[in-house]
Amino acid sequence: MDKKKSSVPLVCHGHSRPVVDLFYSPITPDGFFLISASKDSSPMLRNGETGDWIGTFGGHKGAVWSCCLDTNALRAASASADFSAKLWDALTGDELHSFEHKHIVRACGFSEDTHLLLTGGFEKILRIFDLNRPDAPPTVVDNSPGSIRTVAWLHSDQTILSSCTDIGGVRLWDVRSGKIVQTLETKAPVTSAEVSQDGRYITTADGSTIKFWDANHFGLVKSYNMPCNVESASLEPKLGNKFVAGGEDMWVHIFDFHTGEEIGCNKGHHGPVHCVRFSPGGESYASGSEDGTIRIWQTGPALNGENETNPGNGPFSVKAKTVADEIGRKMEDLDVGKDRDKEKLTDV
């Protein structure tokens, strides 16, 4: 990519408050999908390629800090400041279950086999819910050294990764014993931790540093200082030759993985960039910002002109077409302004 040129993104509107988390599904027979979490309490599902709105999950009463899709993009999950994590039918938008917590839930993640949901938050507790028995008590790992910011699964669901809001480092937990087996040391709290698609690397962002760790042996592979404080980073999933990072300067930076050289810089957001993620095929990456928009940038040549997606009016994916009427009936009339008396939770 020519460093002097920047891509023209697809701009996805719809959220009324900052976008704080993004998650791409794997590629499915119906394409791939993008889910976003926002402080407006309403996670949104989109076509991952075009950015077109598919539906909004309505039911949370506080900021939604984290969201994810299962391997087949059939179910979604979200973690919220309303002290709950919710499980959703990604085809219809129906709420399948609400997992109640005793404090703000900051992170959630489906296991690779899709049978388990992992959550973490202000309680300093990791919970593992069996989705085949959603009413059963969860497995609890309760000795996190701090409030939990991020979670992820690795090693075929045998290991859990977590980082904390207020202290540095990434903890690797053995699921069977519930014990920490390794800590990846960082100077600042880790705000983003991503396991690469091939399971080879863990990408972390802490302060103004991006680090890449060996996901099997836990050694530090590369560490790069960034031009500003960054909140999120993502490694290109196919070739692994570049990564993107976003943070307080409102720009999305592209770097060479092998050298750390900046090879591109995309401008367009009007607030700090809270999250960046590569699509599963590596042909594009998405960024979510304090400005309430999602921007999808092409990895290859720039598009001919900026394209602003219109929630509900763009071309739907095959999956969306089959349920468009149902989604419209159940989700289109969502009042994101309701229960604003509980908004004191949203900026915690």
Sequence and secondary structure as in RCSB ss.txt:
>XXXX:A:sequence
MDKKKSSVPLVCHGHSRPVVDLFYSPITPDGFFLISASKDSSPMLRNGETGDWIGTFGGHKGAVWSCCLDTNALR
AASASADFSAKLWDALTGDELHSFEHKHIVRACGFSEDTHLLLTGGFEKILRIFDLNRPDAPPTVVDNSPGSIRT
VAWLHSDQTILSSCTDIGGVRLWDVRSGKIVQTLETKAPVTSAEVSQDGRYITTADGSTIKFWDANHFGLVKSYN
MPCNVESASLEPKLGNKFVAGGEDMWVHIFDFHTGEEIGCNKGHHGPVHCVRFSPGGESYASGSEDGTIRIWQTG
PALNGENETNPGNGPFSVKAKTVADEIGRKMEDLDVGKDRDKEKLTDV
>XXXX:A:secstr
  TT     EEE   SS EEEEEE   BTTB EEEEEETTS  EEEETTT  EEEE    SS EEEEEE TTSSE
EEEEETTSEEEEEETTT  EEEEEE SS EEEEEE TTSSEEEEEETTS EEEEETTSTTS  EEE   SS EEE
EEEETTTTEEEEEESSSEEEEEEETTTTEEEEEEEEEEEEEEEEE TTS EEEEEETTEEEEEETTT  EEEEEE
 SS EEEEEE SSS  EEEEEETTS EEEEETTT  EEEEE   SS EEEEEE TTSSEEEEEETTS EEEEESS
S  SS EEE TTTS   HHHHHHHHHHHHHHTT  TTTTGGGGGGTT 
